[in-house]
Amino acid sequence: MRFLWRIFGVAYEELMFFRRQWMWIVQSLLAVGGISLLASAWGGLGALRHMAVALLVTGGWGVGLNVAGQSIGYDRFFGEYERRVASPLTPAEYILGYLLGSSIPFLLSELPLVLLLAVLAGISLAKLAAVLLLSVAAMFLGLFLSLSVILRIKNPMNVSAVTNPLYTLTTVLPPVYYSPLVLPEPLRSLSAAAPTVVLVDLGRALVGQVNAYPLWVSALGTAAWLVATFVLMLRKLEWGLG
């Protein structure tokens, strides 16, 4: 139980930011609603089904890469990280607490709207549950990637200056909100190197939509990114007296 209470303690502190800056939640809701209306206006229910999957996966991705990653990055520059190290917290409790605290606003605000859109688009709740598990994997992968970069930054001004463009680069430019099938070769195959592309393509397969890559390619790509970014993060996540 101590393990859980420590995680909840870190999560509660992270939640205080959203309590004081609740307009971030409003902004997220407007973005999800606006992009869904845009997709359905241009592509109908088919586009809305695709967007529901993409929004679920990128929601988890953004929590890990942009929200939790930035918070931990700023901790290291403003002395909070040292306080955590001096406490009974373990690195796992520290990271899990930040992920939990960062994900609760998403779960309470964006997620119900995305689930509603998915149901309206005809996706079953059982299939949505599978995509939600994929969103959790995306959250961890996003955090590992973010920290593998942030922990190597020397200037605190560069934390958000790096993570914000990194989020845009991994969600807007590659075929995440649109299908890789619209791209010609070799761009379609090259796009499979992006972690968000294969994650969303796995989500399409889980809900019965047409996927662009063989399942083994997407699964292997996701696993490779998880292992590589986890190792890179651990090499810079110093903890304790060492």
C-alpha positions as CSV (number, residue, x, y, z in Angstrom):
1,M,0.0,0.0,0.0
2,R,2.9,2.4,0.6
3,F,3.8,2.0,-3.1
4,L,0.3,3.1,-4.1
5,W,0.1,6.0,-1.6
6,R,3.4,7.4,-2.9
7,I,2.2,7.2,-6.4
8,F,-1.1,9.0,-5.4
9,G,0.9,11.7,-3.6
10,V,2.9,12.5,-6.7
11,A,-0.2,12.4,-8.8
12,Y,-2.0,14.8,-6.4
13,E,0.7,17.4,-6.6
14,E,0.7,17.2,-10.4
15,L,-3.1,17.6,-10.4
16,M,-2.8,20.9,-8.6
17,F,-1.3,22.5,-11.8
18,F,-4.5,21.6,-13.7
19,R,-6.7,22.8,-10.8
20,R,-5.0,26.2,-11.0
21,Q,-4.7,26.3,-14.8
22,W,-8.0,24.7,-15.8
23,M,-8.1,26.5,-19.1
24,W,-5.6,23.9,-20.5
25,I,-8.5,21.4,-20.2
26,V,-10.9,23.7,-22.0
27,Q,-8.4,24.2,-24.7
28,S,-8.0,20.4,-25.1
29,L,-11.8,20.0,-25.3
30,L,-12.1,22.6,-28.0
31,A,-9.3,21.1,-30.0
32,V,-10.8,17.6,-29.9
33,G,-14.3,18.8,-30.7
34,G,-13.0,21.1,-33.6
35,I,-10.8,18.5,-35.3
36,S,-13.6,15.9,-35.0
37,L,-16.1,18.2,-36.6
38,L,-13.6,19.0,-39.4
39,A,-12.9,15.4,-40.1
40,S,-16.6,14.4,-40.2
41,A,-17.5,17.4,-42.4
42,W,-15.0,16.3,-45.0
43,G,-15.1,12.5,-44.7
44,G,-18.3,11.5,-42.9
45,L,-18.5,8.6,-40.5
46,G,-15.5,6.9,-42.0
47,A,-13.3,9.8,-41.2
48,L,-14.8,10.1,-37.7
49,R,-14.0,6.4,-37.0
50,H,-10.4,7.0,-38.0
51,M,-10.2,10.2,-35.9
52,A,-11.7,8.5,-32.8
53,V,-8.9,5.9,-32.9
54,A,-6.2,8.5,-33.6
55,L,-7.4,10.8,-30.8
56,L,-7.4,8.0,-28.3
57,V,-3.8,7.0,-29.1
58,T,-2.5,10.6,-29.5
59,G,-4.2,11.5,-26.2
60,G,-2.1,9.0,-24.3
61,W,0.9,10.0,-26.4
62,G,0.5,13.7,-25.5
63,V,0.1,12.9,-21.8
64,G,3.4,11.1,-21.7
65,L,5.4,13.1,-24.1
66,N,4.2,16.6,-23.5
67,V,2.6,16.9,-20.0
68,A,4.4,14.4,-17.8
69,G,7.7,14.8,-19.7
70,Q,7.7,18.5,-19.3
71,S,6.8,18.4,-15.6
72,I,9.7,16.0,-14.9
73,G,12.0,18.1,-17.1
74,Y,11.2,21.3,-15.1
75,D,11.6,19.4,-11.8
76,R,15.3,18.8,-12.7
77,F,16.0,22.4,-13.3
78,F,14.2,24.0,-10.4
79,G,15.3,21.7,-7.5
80,E,12.1,19.6,-7.2
81,Y,13.9,16.5,-8.5
82,E,16.4,16.6,-5.8
83,R,13.7,16.7,-3.2
84,R,12.0,13.7,-4.7
85,V,15.3,11.8,-4.7
86,A,15.8,12.6,-1.0
87,S,12.3,11.2,-0.2
88,P,11.4,7.5,0.1
89,L,10.2,7.6,-3.5
90,T,11.6,5.1,-6.0
91,P,12.0,6.1,-9.7
92,A,9.1,3.9,-10.6
93,E,6.8,5.6,-8.1
94,Y,7.9,9.0,-9.3
95,I,7.3,8.3,-12.9
96,L,4.0,6.4,-12.4
97,G,2.7,9.3,-10.1
98,Y,3.4,11.9,-12.8
99,L,1.7,9.7,-15.5
100,L,-1.3,9.2,-13.3
101,G,-1.6,12.9,-12.3
102,S,-1.1,14.0,-15.9
103,S,-3.6,11.5,-17.3
104,I,-6.6,12.2,-15.0
105,P,-7.5,15.5,-16.7
106,F,-7.5,13.7,-20.0
107,L,-9.6,10.9,-18.6
108,L,-12.1,13.3,-17.2
109,S,-12.3,15.8,-20.1
110,E,-11.2,14.6,-23.5
111,L,-11.8,10.8,-23.1
112,P,-15.6,11.0,-22.6
113,L,-15.9,13.2,-25.7
114,V,-13.8,10.9,-27.8
115,L,-15.7,7.8,-26.6
116,L,-18.9,9.5,-27.5
117,L,-17.6,10.2,-31.0
118,A,-16.4,6.7,-31.3
119,V,-19.8,5.2,-30.3
120,L,-21.6,7.6,-32.7
121,A,-19.2,6.4,-35.5
122,G,-20.2,2.8,-34.8
123,I,-17.2,1.4,-32.9
124,S,-18.1,-1.1,-30.2
125,L,-17.1,-0.6,-26.6
126,A,-15.1,-3.8,-26.5
127,K,-13.0,-2.7,-29.4
128,L,-12.6,0.8,-27.8
129,A,-11.3,-1.0,-24.6
130,A,-8.5,-2.5,-26.7
131,V,-7.6,0.9,-28.2
132,L,-7.5,2.3,-24.7
133,L,-4.9,-0.2,-23.7
134,L,-2.9,0.9,-26.8
135,S,-3.3,4.5,-25.6
136,V,-1.6,3.5,-22.3
137,A,1.3,2.0,-24.2
138,A,1.5,5.2,-26.2
139,M,1.6,7.2,-22.9
140,F,4.6,5.3,-21.6
141,L,6.4,5.4,-25.0
142,G,5.7,9.2,-25.3
143,L,7.2,9.7,-21.8
144,F,10.3,7.5,-22.5
145,L,10.9,9.4,-25.7
146,S,10.4,12.8,-24.1
147,L,12.7,12.0,-21.2
148,S,15.4,10.5,-23.4
149,V,15.6,14.0,-24.9
150,I,14.7,16.3,-22.0
151,L,17.2,14.7,-19.6
152,R,20.0,15.7,-22.0
153,I,18.9,19.4,-22.2
154,K,21.1,21.9,-20.4
155,N,18.9,25.0,-20.6
156,P,15.5,25.0,-18.9
157,M,14.1,27.4,-21.6
158,N,14.4,24.5,-24.0
159,V,12.2,22.0,-22.2
160,S,8.9,23.2,-23.8
161,A,10.7,24.5,-26.8
162,V,11.7,20.9,-27.6
163,T,8.7,18.9,-26.4
164,N,6.0,21.0,-28.1
165,P,7.5,20.8,-31.6
166,L,8.3,17.1,-30.9
167,Y,4.6,16.5,-30.3
168,T,3.6,18.3,-33.4
169,L,6.2,16.5,-35.5
170,T,5.0,13.1,-34.3
171,T,1.3,13.7,-34.7
172,V,0.5,16.3,-37.4
173,L,3.1,15.7,-40.1
174,P,3.2,11.9,-40.3
175,P,0.1,9.9,-41.3
176,V,-1.6,9.8,-37.9
177,Y,-4.7,11.9,-38.4
178,Y,-4.9,10.6,-42.0
179,S,-4.2,7.2,-43.4
180,P,-0.8,6.1,-44.6
181,L,-2.6,4.6,-47.6
182,V,-2.9,8.0,-49.2
183,L,0.9,8.3,-49.4
184,P,2.9,7.0,-52.4
185,E,5.8,4.6,-51.9
186,P,8.4,4.9,-50.5
187,L,6.9,7.5,-48.2
188,R,4.3,5.1,-46.9
189,S,6.9,2.5,-45.9
190,L,9.2,5.2,-44.4
191,S,6.3,6.5,-42.3
192,A,6.3,3.3,-40.4
193,A,9.4,4.4,-38.7
194,A,7.4,6.9,-36.7
195,P,6.1,5.4,-33.4
196,T,2.8,7.3,-33.6
197,V,2.1,6.0,-37.1
198,V,2.4,2.3,-36.2
199,L,0.5,2.8,-32.9
200,V,-2.5,4.3,-34.6
201,D,-2.3,1.7,-37.4
202,L,-2.5,-1.0,-34.7
203,G,-5.5,0.8,-33.3
204,R,-7.2,0.7,-36.8
205,A,-6.7,-3.0,-36.9
206,L,-8.1,-3.5,-33.4
207,V,-11.4,-1.8,-34.4
208,G,-11.7,-3.6,-37.8
209,Q,-10.6,-0.7,-40.0
210,V,-8.2,-1.1,-43.0
211,N,-4.6,-1.0,-41.7
212,A,-1.7,0.1,-43.8
213,Y,1.0,-2.2,-42.5
214,P,1.2,-5.9,-41.5
215,L,0.4,-6.3,-37.9
216,W,3.8,-7.8,-37.1
217,V,5.5,-4.6,-38.5
218,S,3.5,-2.3,-36.3
219,A,3.9,-4.5,-33.2
220,L,7.6,-4.9,-33.8
221,G,8.1,-1.2,-34.4
222,T,6.2,-0.3,-31.2
223,A,8.2,-2.8,-29.2
224,A,11.5,-1.5,-30.7
225,W,10.6,2.1,-29.8
226,L,9.7,1.1,-26.3
227,V,12.9,-0.7,-25.6
228,A,15.1,1.9,-27.3
229,T,13.6,4.9,-25.5
230,F,13.5,3.1,-22.2
231,V,17.2,2.4,-22.3
232,L,18.0,5.9,-23.4
233,M,15.9,7.3,-20.6
234,L,17.5,5.1,-17.9
235,R,21.0,6.2,-19.0
236,K,20.2,9.7,-17.9
237,L,17.6,9.2,-15.1
238,E,20.0,9.5,-12.2
239,W,18.6,8.6,-8.8
240,G,20.1,8.4,-5.3
241,L,23.6,9.3,-4.2
242,G,25.1,7.8,-7.3
